Amino acid sequence: MIVFGTVTVPSVSTNSKPRVTIDHVARAVGVSRQTVSRAINNKSEIDPGTRQRILDAARAMGYRPSRFARGLVRQHLITVGLVIADVLNPFFPEVTAGVLEAAEHRGWQVVVYTTNSDHRKELEVVDLLIEQVDVGVAFLLHQDAIVKAAGAGLPFILLDKGDRAPEVPGVRIDFESGVRQGLEHLLDRGHRRIAMIDDVTYLSVVGPDPRREVYLKVMAERGLPVDAGWIQPAHNSVEGGAEAMGRLLAARPDVTAVFAYNDVIAIGAQRRAAELGLRIPRDCAFLGFDGLTVGELVEPPLTTLHIDKRRLGEIAVEQAALLLGGPEERVAEDAVIRPELVVRGST
């Protein structure tokens, strides 16, 4: 079962009594929000005496669960909250498919939330997860949203974890091996003036992306110094890639290959190069990252570093099952997805 969740900010009337929330009940009883949620939803693994104290306090305080949450609750049914950045980004539907398939195999239901990587929305979604689901599988960009979820006692798995939040289990993409495969391929093709188009959102929120760090490392190892002009930021879209490619060619018209943060940006950059009269790959080669199906449909087809996105979602649910089955120590290590180079016509 899949339910799509939305984040809304309700209007507040100055004449109405403030609504009692799950936070108020948790503070009154001295337990976590997740414990209150489990008590109200009649979930297992909670002491009967604690459950009764919570229910008595909730009744006395006038707490009423949201209609949305009540509609999801079934006794003994596990609800997974899946948080993705953008449902229109072709990367996330494949991850979602993996989560849904693995959850259905276990008889779980999935609630999907989208954030567009917006700071406020990520924090709001974490509040909803804590109140409405049993375990979260989340792509969260902002560190305080991750800390908030972990601090509330919500079991959750972090997608595309990288080196962030060591205390939170997650699925890590091996960017080191992936980027090296791609750049070695371009170098073997004789390219020495290799530029990069980065994601401006990740750069501004988290900092330098692992792809960028490996790119700089490999170029330095090969004695090919690059400066800021070789790396252009882009909005995470086809249009963003095209705009960045225009700036790149203005700054470095002698570039012969472009490595992009992902396939969507690479496709935009490649299209802009073709519009400007460059022959691909003869004048300029293009390398993407993600392995989206849409990369096969452009002309020439895009060379990419393929991530098994469906498997990424499946592994996240497997880790969630371990968290729900016992202490968090049972998830000893992060799972790792290794990208594989897929060579097509753009290189």
C-alpha positions in Angstrom: 0.0 0.0 0.0 1.3 3.5 -0.9 0.0 6.8 0.4 1.4 10.1 -0.7 1.8 12.6 2.1 1.9 16.4 1.8 3.3 19.1 4.0 0.9 21.9 4.7 1.1 24.8 7.2 -2.3 25.2 8.8 -3.7 28.7 9.4 -4.1 29.6 13.1 -7.1 31.5 14.4 -6.3 33.8 17.3 -9.7 32.9 18.8 -9.2 29.2 18.8 -7.7 27.1 21.6 -4.2 25.8 20.6 -4.3 22.2 19.5 -2.6 19.7 21.8 0.1 17.9 19.9 2.0 14.7 20.4 4.9 16.8 21.7 2.8 18.1 24.5 1.8 14.6 25.6 5.4 13.3 25.3 6.7 16.2 27.5 3.9 15.6 30.1 4.7 11.9 30.5 8.4 12.2 30.1 8.8 9.9 27.0 9.7 10.3 23.4 7.3 11.3 20.6 7.8 7.8 19.1 6.7 6.2 22.3 3.6 8.3 22.5 2.8 7.3 18.8 3.3 3.7 19.6 1.0 3.8 22.6 -1.8 5.7 20.8 -1.6 3.4 17.7 -1.5 0.3 19.9 1.8 -0.9 18.6 3.9 -3.6 20.2 7.1 -3.3 22.2 5.8 -0.8 24.8 5.3 -1.5 28.5 1.6 -1.8 29.3 1.9 0.5 32.3 3.7 3.2 30.1 1.0 2.8 27.5 -1.8 3.4 30.0 0.0 6.5 31.5 0.3 7.9 28.0 -3.3 7.2 27.1 -4.6 8.7 30.4 -2.5 11.9 29.8 -3.6 12.2 26.2 -7.2 11.9 27.2 -6.9 14.4 30.0 -5.1 16.9 27.8 -7.6 16.6 25.0 -5.1 15.2 22.4 -6.6 14.0 19.2 -4.5 12.3 16.5 -4.9 13.8 13.0 -7.4 12.3 10.7 -4.6 11.5 8.3 -2.7 9.5 10.9 -5.9 7.7 12.1 -6.6 6.6 8.6 -3.2 5.0 8.3 -3.2 3.1 11.5 -3.9 -0.6 11.5 -2.9 -2.8 14.4 0.3 -4.7 13.8 0.8 -3.0 10.4 4.3 -1.4 9.9 4.2 2.0 8.2 7.3 3.2 6.4 7.8 6.9 5.8 9.7 7.4 2.6 11.1 10.9 2.1 12.4 11.9 -1.4 13.6 15.2 -2.7 11.6 15.5 -6.0 9.1 13.1 -7.4 9.7 14.5 -10.9 13.5 13.7 -10.8 13.9 10.4 -12.6 16.3 9.1 -10.0 13.6 8.9 -7.2 10.9 6.8 -8.9 13.3 3.9 -9.2 14.3 4.2 -5.6 10.6 4.4 -4.6 9.9 1.3 -6.7 12.6 -0.6 -4.7 11.2 0.6 -1.4 7.6 -0.4 -2.4 8.6 -3.8 -3.6 10.6 -4.6 -0.5 7.9 -3.2 1.8 5.1 -5.2 0.1 7.1 -8.4 0.5 7.0 -7.8 4.2 3.3 -6.7 4.3 4.2 -3.1 5.2 2.6 0.1 3.9 4.6 3.1 2.6 3.8 6.8 3.0 5.7 9.0 0.5 6.7 12.6 1.3 8.5 15.1 -0.9 10.5 18.1 0.2 12.3 19.6 -2.9 15.3 19.6 -0.5 13.7 22.7 1.1 15.0 23.3 4.6 11.6 24.2 6.2 9.9 21.3 4.4 12.5 18.8 5.6 11.9 19.8 9.2 8.1 19.6 8.8 8.4 16.2 7.2 10.5 14.9 10.1 7.7 16.1 12.5 5.2 14.1 10.4 7.4 11.0 10.4 7.8 11.0 14.1 4.1 11.2 14.7 2.8 9.0 11.9 5.2 6.2 10.9 7.1 3.3 12.5 10.3 3.8 10.6 11.7 6.3 8.1 13.7 5.9 4.9 14.8 9.3 4.1 16.8 11.5 1.6 17.5 14.5 3.9 19.9 17.2 2.8 19.9 19.4 5.9 21.9 18.3 8.9 19.5 19.7 11.5 16.6 17.7 10.0 18.7 14.5 10.3 19.7 15.4 13.9 16.0 16.1 14.8 14.9 12.7 13.5 17.7 10.8 15.3 17.2 12.8 18.5 13.5 11.9 18.6 14.2 8.2 18.8 12.6 7.6 15.4 14.3 4.5 13.7 15.3 5.7 10.3 17.6 4.9 7.4 19.4 7.7 5.6 19.5 7.4 1.8 22.7 8.6 0.0 24.3 9.0 3.4 27.9 9.9 2.4 30.0 10.7 5.4 27.2 12.5 7.3 25.6 11.5 10.6 27.8 8.5 11.7 25.2 7.6 14.3 22.5 7.0 11.8 22.5 3.9 9.6 22.1 4.4 5.9 22.9 3.4 2.3 26.1 4.9 1.0 27.0 5.3 -2.7 30.7 4.6 -3.4 31.4 7.8 -5.2 35.1 7.3 -5.0 35.1 4.2 -7.2 32.4 5.5 -9.5 34.0 8.8 -10.3 37.4 7.2 -10.7 35.9 4.7 -13.3 34.4 7.6 -15.2 37.4 9.9 -15.2 39.8 7.1 -16.1 37.6 6.3 -19.0 37.8 10.0 -20.2 41.6 10.1 -19.6 42.0 6.8 -21.6 40.1 8.5 -24.4 42.9 11.1 -24.5 41.0 13.9 -22.7 43.1 16.3 -20.5 40.9 19.4 -20.4 38.0 17.8 -18.3 35.6 20.2 -16.7 32.8 19.5 -14.1 29.3 20.8 -13.6 28.3 20.5 -10.0 24.9 20.7 -8.1 24.5 24.2 -6.6 21.9 23.1 -4.0 24.1 20.4 -2.5 27.1 22.7 -2.6 25.3 25.5 -0.7 23.7 23.3 1.9 26.1 20.4 2.6 29.4 21.6 1.1 31.6 20.1 -1.5 30.1 16.9 -3.0 32.1 13.7 -2.9 32.0 13.6 -6.7 33.7 17.0 -6.8 36.3 16.0 -4.3 37.2 12.8 -6.2 37.3 14.8 -9.5 39.8 17.2 -8.0 41.9 14.4 -6.5 42.1 12.4 -9.7 43.0 15.5 -11.8 45.8 16.3 -9.3 47.0 12.8 -9.4 47.4 13.0 -13.2 49.1 16.3 -12.9 46.2 18.2 -14.5 45.7 21.3 -12.3 42.2 22.8 -12.4 40.9 26.0 -10.9 37.4 27.4 -10.2 36.8 28.1 -13.8 36.8 24.4 -14.6 33.9 23.7 -12.2 30.5 25.3 -12.8 27.5 25.2 -10.4 24.1 24.2 -11.9 20.5 23.9 -10.7 19.5 20.3 -10.6 17.6 20.3 -13.9 18.1 20.0 -17.7 17.8 23.8 -17.9 20.4 24.2 -15.1 22.8 22.0 -17.0 22.3 24.0 -20.2 22.9 27.3 -18.5 26.1 26.0 -16.7 27.4 24.6 -20.0 27.0 28.1 -21.6 29.0 29.6 -18.8 31.6 26.9 -18.9 32.3 27.4 -22.6 32.6 31.1 -22.1 35.2 30.5 -19.4 36.9 27.5 -20.9 36.2 27.2 -24.6 39.0 24.7 -25.0 37.3 22.1 -22.8 37.1 18.6 -24.4 35.1 16.7 -21.8 32.5 17.4 -19.2 31.7 15.3 -16.1 28.4 16.2 -14.6 26.9 15.8 -11.1 24.1 13.6 -12.5 22.5 12.6 -15.7 19.8 15.3 -15.7 22.5 18.0 -15.6 24.6 16.2 -18.1 21.7 15.9 -20.6 21.1 19.7 -20.4 24.8 20.4 -20.9 25.1 18.1 -23.8 22.0 19.6 -25.5 23.4 23.1 -25.1 26.8 22.1 -26.6 25.0 20.6 -29.6 22.9 23.8 -30.0 26.2 25.8 -30.1 27.5 23.6 -32.9 29.9 21.3 -31.0 30.1 17.7 -32.3 29.6 15.1 -29.6 31.9 13.4 -28.7 34.4 14.6 -31.2 34.6 18.2 -30.0 33.3 17.6 -26.4 32.5 14.3 -24.6 29.9 14.1 -21.8 29.8 11.8 -18.7 26.8 11.6 -16.4 26.1 10.0 -13.0 23.0 7.9 -11.9 22.3 5.7 -14.9 18.9 7.1 -15.8 16.9 5.4 -18.6 16.3 8.8 -20.2 20.1 9.0 -20.9 19.6 6.3 -23.5 17.1 8.5 -25.4 19.3 11.5 -26.1 21.5 11.7 -29.2 24.1 10.5 -28.8 23.2 8.3 -25.8 24.8 9.4 -22.6 27.8 7.6 -21.0 27.0 7.4 -17.3 28.0 5.8 -14.0 25.0 3.6 -13.3 23.6 3.3 -9.8 21.2 0.4 -9.1 18.5 2.7 -7.7 15.9 0.0 -7.2 18.4 -2.1 -5.2 19.2 1.1 -3.1 15.6 1.2 -2.1 15.4 -2.5 -1.3 18.5 -2.3 0.9 17.1 0.6 2.8 14.0 -1.4 3.7 16.2 -4.4 4.7 18.1 -2.1 7.1 14.8 -0.7 8.4 13.7 -4.3 9.2 16.8 -4.8 11.2 16.2 -1.6 13.2 12.6 -2.7 14.0 13.7 -6.2 14.9 16.1 -5.3 17.7 18.7 -2.8 19.0 20.3 -0.4 16.5 23.6 -2.2 17.0 22.3 -5.0 14.8 22.9 -2.6 11.8 26.7 -2.9 12.2 27.7 -1.2 8.9 26.3 1.0 6.3 25.2 -0.7 3.1 27.2 0.4 0.0 26.1 0.7 -3.6 28.9 0.7 -6.2 28.3 2.5 -9.4 29.3 0.9 -12.7 30.5 2.6 -15.9 28.1 2.3 -18.8 29.8 3.5 -22.0 27.6 5.0 -24.8 28.0 7.4 -27.6 28.6 10.6 -25.7 32.2 9.6 -25.0 
